[in-house]
Amino acid sequence: MHQLLEKELSTFESRTPGSHAALKKAQPRLPLGVASNFRSYEPWPLFVKDAKGSHIHDLDGNEYIDFNLCFGALMAGHCHPAVMAAVQERLEIGTMFGMPHTLEYELAEEICQRFPVEQVRFGSSGTEVTMHAIRLARGFTDRDKIIKMEGGYHGVHDSVMVSMKPKLDLCGDPDRPNQVPAGAGVPADTVKNTLIAQFNDLAAVKRLFAENPKQIAAIIVEPIMMNIGICMPEPGYLEGLREICTKEGALLIFDEVKTGAKLGRGGACEYFNIKADLVTLAKSIGGGFPLAAFATSREVMDMIAQQKVFHAGTYATNPLVMAAGIATFREVLTPEGYAHIEKIGDVLVEGYKQIVKKNGIEGYVESAGSNGALLFYAKKIRNYREWLAVDTDLWRLYWFGMLNRGVMPQPYWWDEQWTLSVAHSMADIDRHLSAFEEVAPAIAQAQQESSVQVVG
Ligand SMILES: Cc1ncc(COP(=O)(O)O)c(C=O)c1O
């Protein structure tokens, strides 16, 4: 490990003993001491005390400007006043009914106004809605197989837990990637039905359709891969997927759990001007509450209306979450909200680019909507295998270095990206850039020394 990273880690350790103690208490009762595997990292994860707006505090009282925002679920920022007020109001008049109520069609209407869809069903997590979307596509086409992209993340149900983040030596032929189960417990029979292609490789998708005639129900894809940093679709790629699906009678599922709210009012469908057949939404549409949705045409949803495909959920459309969702759509995901984020985002991205250049860091900044990331690669990545080449110690030097200077630049993990919220101010952006200015020379030095080591 590079001594510059060791120094940042030791600063982190001395600043965060409370988190270390909390982890030790949690470990006997929670595997890894956390409630979701992504929350576990070395030497220990930060435990949170509280958060408001763009700021978050850990148990030791350290303050951070938060660009993690719950893995991108908080374009509203923490405790957005309009969302809080809407939820407070509902708290007094019933939190769960398991019966229809009027907020459901109000929120469904908001979604149909923005996305190329006619009907909506709701859930509580991204996992839940990608699962229902895939089942619906299978029911509608009467086919079992799906295509997903290597390295793509769509939650933790069996059908998508294939080639999630496979080790390179298991990936196989780049033109015909292996179907690698993401851990034990995923049935082999399920794995067989999830075919894999590399992102940005239309030829591979065509080949899969040719080799599996009339057997593929859907392609599920994140229009911008946001679980390998930020990996943009090449010009023509999404259009190509659209064309293939139409020709082959399969459905195109845009997993917009991350992109849905954060690229703009109409998500990736609008951003790229592509009409997906099914759209899945979660994270930032809920304004800090567990709201998710899958949406499509009336024709496809008729499978549910006719009781041919089953969908249900006790927690679906609970009024607290629906109130939060409606407030988020009407008060956060507004033209003014997006304009604010674009303004501060431009300054952040431009600032990063200048600092990267000034310090001679080998890397680039990618951004889309309220998301951005610093990627340590010589040229733009096109797919998962290229993303795998990242120097993780260098990335950790960046992340802990920023954290020690009061900025959480993105979630922990080099496959993530920052999120800007309506709560971030220009002063927050200035502080972010000042912290990066301080950390950048160390990154450049570590990068140079490690490349010298490799050459030597
Ligand atoms: C693109 C995408 N789809 C689905 C999911 C799963 O969402 P959840 O964690 O709410 O189950 C995620 C979560 O990060 C995601 O990024």
The ligand as an ORCA input file, in Angstrom:
! r2SCAN-3c Opt
* xyz 0 1
  C     -29.456      0.481    -11.736
  C     -29.933     -0.131    -10.455
  N     -30.971     -0.994    -10.479
  C     -31.431     -1.560     -9.375
  C     -30.867     -1.298     -8.147
  C     -31.394     -1.956     -6.912
  O     -32.057     -1.026     -6.138
  P     -32.317     -1.310     -4.583
  O     -31.021     -1.197     -3.883
  O     -33.310     -0.248     -4.190
  O     -32.902     -2.682     -4.490
  C     -29.800     -0.400     -8.066
  C     -29.169     -0.079     -6.770
  O     -28.121      0.495     -6.674
  C     -29.307      0.182     -9.257
  O     -28.280      1.049     -9.227
*
